[in-house]
Amino acid sequence: MAYSDPTYVIFDGDEDAWAYRFMKGWNASENVSFEFANAHDLDNMTSRAQDED
């Protein structure tokens, strides 16, 4: 099933990197119907990024 509206997923890179690795594995698997695209690959976000402070 294709969706026209993407869902943006954000995570804590220090605490939740394991979940991102699971998603990458699902995306690569031929046995799991799961697709995602990295938003950073779709659009350059550097000009909109804000300082963490």
Order of alpha helices (4+ residues) and beta strands (2+ residues): alpha-alpha
